[in-house]
């Protein structure tokens, strides 16, 4: 029986990856961050950069999302499919990176064998056999890395939301692959130019991409010390990237100053790093807090085992992995001692190298037998698939419909002229997105109640047309109006009663909807006020 070629297996992995990223694509409620992506991409081309002056992100994702919306619309499914596409591309990039890094690791060094003479200088036939076996092993290693990435709950989470993280993970994978390809003998200027182009695009996806590129820089500098021929093209490539990054660097300086003055990320705690390691395996730690301490210990021990396994008698490949795995975490921890920046989802592209490192460490522990290597790799993929199953199960999406449930209820019951008012910026943009995609409501029917709900990190998303004053908004409502609020941003009862005085409007019904465990947002309260005649 002929073995299936690696391309067939890889295609199967990519199809399976897409399948596990599609559940609840439409029914899972949009939350604030996703809706803010839509709102920013809805601005005019010239407005997007100006809006980001008051945000903490970079423009590339929003410009690409705007193009995607022009082609495929702005439904919830369309917005999320954009991320799913890059999530699957990231798996292909992980495969390419793993195949490229394998020959540089101790995994590819065959033991001296006097019987076969494969590890001895020998003749060309021996060398060709050795190269073929190394290439075949590299493809097998790449397939297992691709499967582990496809099954990873942490990477699934990155690819199912309308945010920039899947794009960044894909950028990290392809940038890392091209970095290694540039270090091969006899590489020309075109490959360095391709690396510089892809890496510059990666840098414009997220500020934390800087940390991954810093790790790549260390790898390239180490290679340049041993090989003079790559010094000049490497210097040209990194010089070009530095020039291209200048606008993003200026934006980073402006945004970082605002982060230092006021931002929502809390200070680094003693359990922050262990919690992140748990997140790397199952990114819903808050859904099982009663078992979190044990989980942190196990995740920490597993991470230490991976690092020690890679560091022991390491070669250039293992060292490249370790730099990419550890440098972003170490730098962020150091900076966070002064200015808090540690947010678990910001490490999704760093995590990609942890997946590669986990498979490489497992192969080193398993020894040189391919059966043992495939066995431990299968265990890693199975555990990842189990975690992904737990990820979808613990979110409890069917019973926690969030804003999607609230807006479905509103659309089914609302009279044609009843305005919809939102108390709280976290609820406003998700509600506006659903209203814009439902003809029974429409984006023009919904407004935000200021000023209590507007903070420093919200102004860049708002325009004058988004705001309303409660008495003015309901004065001409013939039948009544709808109010959306949350447990945190609830409109104060006294202010509400005063605003509705003499309007003859009375509360007739309320509904409450919880967001699922994957959306860090407060429950939605939907209230219907009717004018008594």
N, C-alpha and C positions, 0 to 999 in steps of 0.2 A: 504494500500500500504506500502510495506516494504521500510524503508529508506536505501539509499545506504551506505555501510560501508565507514569509513574515508579513507581506502586504495584506494577505487575507485575514490573518489574525489581527493585525492593526486596525483594519476596517471594522472588524467585529467589535473591537474594544471601543472605537469611536461611536459606533451605533449604540452600543450598550450605555456609553457615557451620556449620549443625548437622551436616551430613554429615562435614566434615573434623574435627569434634570428637568423633566417635563411635568411631573405630578403637580396638580393643583395650580397650573400655570395661570388660569383665569380666576379661579375661586379664592385663591389665597389673597388676603387683603393687602392692598398697597399701604405702606406706612410713610411717614414724613420724608425720610431720605430719598425713597424712590420717587415720590411726588415732586420733591425739589429738583431731581434730575429732569423730569418732564417740564417743570416750570422754567428752569434755566434754558433748556434746549428750545423752548417755545419763544424765547426772546429773539429779536432781530440779530443778525450776525454781528453787527457792531456793538450791541448791548451786552453780549455774553461776556466779553473780556472785562468790561466795566463792572458787571455784576460780581465777577470773581474777585475783584479788589476787596470785597467785603465778605469773602468766603474763605475756605482753607484748601481749596482744590484747584487743579489746573484745567485748562480749557479743552484739551484734545477730546476727551470723552464726550463733552457736551456738543462740540461741533460735529463729531461723527454721529452722535445720536440725532442731531437735527437733520442731517442728511438721511438717516435711516427713517425718521418720521415722515419726511417728505415723500419717501418711496413707499413705505408700508403703513403709514398712519400712526396714530398715537393712542391706540388701545392698550390696555394693560398687557395683553398677550404680545403685541408687537414690541412694546418696550422691553419686555423680559426676554423675548427671543433674541434680541440683539446681544444680551449678555450670554445666553446659552450658546450662541454661535462662537463667541470668543472663548467660552469655557471649553468647548470641544477642540478648538484650535490650540488651546494651551496644552491639551493632552498630546496632540501631535508634536508640538514643540518640546514637551518633556521627553517624548520618545527620541527625538533627534539629539537632544542634549545628552541623554543617557548613553546612546550609541557612541557619541563622540567622547564622552568622559571615560568609558569603560577601558579602552586601551591604555589610558594614563594611570590606571589604578593597579594595586597589587593583585586584583582579581585576574588580570590578564597575564600575569607572570607565571608561566608553566614551571612546575618543578623539574629539576634535571632528571632525566630518565635515560639510563645507559642503554636500555633495551630498544627504545624507539629513537633515541638520539635527537628528539625534537627540540630540546633546549640547548643543543650544542651548535656551533657554527655551521657545520655540515655543508651540504650543497644546496643548489637552488630549489630542488624538489622539497627538501626538508623545510626550507624557509617558506615556500608557497603553502605547504600543508599547515604550518604553524599560523601563517597569516589568515588562511581561510577559516581555521578553527577559532581564532580570535575574533574575526569578523562575525562568524555565526554566533559565538557566545555574546558578543556585543549586541546583536539584534535581539537575542533572547532576553538579555538584561533590559534592553529598551522596551520590549513588549511588557515585561513584568512591571517596569516603572510606569508605563502608560496605563496598565490595568489598575495599579495601586492609586494613581492619580484620579482615574475615572471613578473609583470606588470611594475615594476620600470624602467624608461628610463635610470637612472643612472647605474643600474645593467645590463640592456641590453647592454649599451655601454661597460661595463667591459667585457662582454662575447662574443663580436663580433670581437675583434681584436686579432691578434697573439701576445699577450703580457701576462705577468704573473699575471694580476690582477684577472682574474676569478679563477685561482688556489689559490690565496691568500684569496679571499672571501670564497671559499669552506673550506680552512684551518681555517679561523676565525669562521665559523659556527660550524664545527665539534669540534674544540678545545673548544669553548664556551659551547657546549652541554656536552662534557665530563667533563669539569670543574664543572658544576652544578651536574652532576651525581655522581662525586666523593664526594660531600658534603652530600649525602644521608646517613642515618644511616646504619651501618653494612657493609660498602663498604670494599672490600678486596684489596690486593696489586695489583691484575691484572688490576683492573679498573684504579688505579693510574698510572700503567705502560702504559696502553693504552693512557691515557691523556698525559703523558710525551712524548710518541712516536709521537702522532699526533701533539702536540704543537711544538715539535722540528722541525718536517717537516714544519709546518706553519712558524716558525721563519726563515727558509731557503728560503722562497718564496720572501720576501721583507723586507727591513729594518724597515718599519713602523709597521710590525707585532710586534716588540718589545713593542710598545705603547699599543696594545691590550692585550698582555700578561702581561704588567704592571698593567692594569686594572683588569685582572683576579687575579693577585697576591694580590691586595688589597682586592678583594672579598674573597679569600681563607684565608687571614690573619684575616679578620673580623670573618669568620666562626670558625677559629681555636681558637680565643679568647673565644668563647662560648662553644666549644666542644673540649676537650683535645684529644679525640681518633683519630682525623685527623691530629694532629700536626706532629707525626713522619712520616707517609706515605707522607704527603705534603712536609715536609722538604726533604725527600729522592727524591721525584719526581722533585722538583725544583732544587735540587742539581745536579741531573742527567742531567736536561735540561741545566743548566749553563755550565757543563763540555762539553756537546755535542755542545754547541753554541760557544765555544772558537775559532775555526777557522773562523766562520762568524764574531765574534767580532773583531778579528785581521784585517779581511778584511774591516770591517766597519771603524775601526780607520784609516786605510790607505786611504780609499775612502773619508772619511769626511775631512781629511786634504787637499785633492785636491779640494773638494767642497768649503772649506773656501778660497782657493786661487783663484779659477776661476770656475764659473758655470753659467748656463744660467737662473736660476730662479731669478726673480727680488725680491726686498725687499718687506716686508709686507706693504700693503697700507690700508688706512682706509676702503676701500670697499672690501678688499680681502675676509674677512670672510662672509659678506653678499652675495658676488658673489658665494662663495662655497655653501651656503645654497640654492641659486637659482639652481646651478648645481645639487644639490641633487634631485631636482624635474625634471628639464629639462636641460640636460648638453649641451646646445648649446646657451649659453647666447649671444655670439657674433653675432648670426643670428638675434637678435632683440634688438640691443643696444639702440634703441630709446625708448624702454619701460623698460629698465633695472632698472632704479631707483625705479619705482613702484614695480617691481618684487622683488627687494631686501628688500623693506619694508615689503611686504606681507610674504616673506619667513622668515624674521627675526621674525615677529610676530607669525607665525605658529610654528617656532622652540621654541620660548619662551613659548607658550601655551603648547607644548608637555612636556617641561622640568618641568614647574610648575605643570602640571597635575600629572606627575609621582612623583614629590617630595612631594606633599601634602599627609600627612599621609602615607608615603611610608613604605613598608616592605623590606625584604632582596632582593626580586626579582626586585623591582623598583630601589633600590640602585645599584644593579649589572648592570642594564641597563644604568643608568646614568653614572656610571664610564666608561663603554665601549663606550658610546656616546660622552662624554665630554673630558675625559682625553687625547685622541690622539689630539684633536683640541687644547686644552689648552697648552699642552707641545710643539707642533709644533709652535704655535704662539709665545710662550716664546723664543724658540730657534731661530726662524726666526727674532727676533729683533736684533740678532747679526749675525747669518749665515742664509741667506734665504733658507728655505726648503719647504715652503708652496706651494704645487702643488695640484690642485683640484683632479686629478685622484689618488693621493696617499691615499685618504680617502675612497676608495671604500669598504674596509672591515670594517672600522668604520661605514660607512653608513648602513651596514646590521643591526646594532643594533638600528639605528635611525628608520628603517622600523618597527622593533619589537616594539620600543618605541611608534611610532605613532599609531599603532593598539592598544597597551595597553592603551595609553592616551585616545583614542577614546572610548574604552570600559568603562573607568572610568567616562568619561563625560556622556556617554549614560545611566549610571545606571545599574541596575541588570537585566533588562528585556532583554531576548535573542533576541527578535525581534528588539529592538532598537540597540543592539550590532551588530547584523548581518547587519542592515541597514547602520550604520555608516561605518562598514567595507566594505560593498559594494561600498559606495561612495569613499573610499580611493582607492580601486582597480580600479574603473571606472576612477577616476582622473589620476591614474598611467597609465592606458591603453591609455587615451587621450594624456598624455604627451609622451608616447612611439610612438603613431601615429604621433604626431608633430615632434618628434625626427627624424623619418625616412623621413617625408615630407620635413622638413627644410634642410636636408642635400642636397637635390636636386641632388641625385646621377645620374639619367639618363642624366642630362645636364652638369654635372661636372665630366668627366671621369678621370681627372688627368693623372697619369703615365700609367694607364691601356689603356687609349685612345691613348696616344702618342706611346706606344710600339705596339699597334695593327696597327696603321698607318705605323709605321716603318717596321714592319714585312711584311705587305702587299706590300710595295713599294721597299724594299731594294734589291739591287743586292747581289749576293752570296758572293762577295769578299769585300764588302764595310765595313770598320770598323765603330764602333759606339763609339763615345767619349762623355764623360759627364763632364761638368764643374759645379762642386758643389757636395759636399758629400751627401746632402739631397736627391738629385735625383739619385745618383749613385747606391745605394743598391736596391731601388725599381726597377730601370731599370734592374739591374743585375738579380734580382729574376724573372722578367718577361722573360728576355732573356733566363735564364736557363730552363724555362718551355715551350719554343717555339722552335721547331726544325729549324724553318726558320731563327733564329738568333743564339741561343746558347750562353752560358756564356763566351766562349772564344773570342767572337767577340766584347766585350764591355770593355772599359777601362776608368779610371778616369784621368783627367788632373790635375797634381800637379803643383806647390806647393801651389798656392793661396787658394785652396779649403780644405786644411787639417788643422784641429784645434786640440787642446789638447784632446777633447772628441771624436775624430774620429780615432785616431791612432790604438786603440786596435782592430779595425775591419779590418784594411787594411793589405795587404801583397804585396810583390814586384810585383807579377803578376797582381795586380789590376791597376797599374800605367802605364801611357804612356806619352810621350812628343809629342806635337802636330806635329812638322815637321817630326819626325821619323815615327809617326803612319800613316801619310797620304802620305809619299813619295812613297810608293809602291802600293798605292790604284789606281788600273787601271781605275776604273769608277768614284769614288768619295768617300765621307764619310758622316756620319750623326753626328750631334752635338745636344746634349740635355743639356739645361741650364734652369735657372729660373730667375725671375725678380730680385732676390737678388744675386745669385751666377753667374750671366752672365759673360762669358769670355770677358774681355775688348776688345773693337773693335780695338784699336791700336795694342794690342798684337796679336790679331787674324790675322790682316792684315799682320803684320810683319812675323808671323809664316807661313802664306800661300804664302808669296812672292815667285815668281819664281816657284810655284807649279802648276800654271795654273788652280787653283780651284776657282770656283765662286758659290755664293749662287744662287740657282734656285727656292727654295720654302721654306716657313715656315708655321708652324702650332702652335697654342696656345691652351693649355688645362688647365682648372682650376680644382683644387682638390675640392672635396665636402666639405661642411661646417664642417663635423666632422673630417677632416684631416687637422691639423694646418700646412700647407705647402704652399709654394709659387707656382704660376702657372708655368706650364712646357712649355718651348718653344722648338720645334723640328725643326731643320734646315737641309736641304739637300744641300750639296756642290757637284758639278759635275766637272770633269776635261774636259776642252775644248781641242779638238784635232786640 
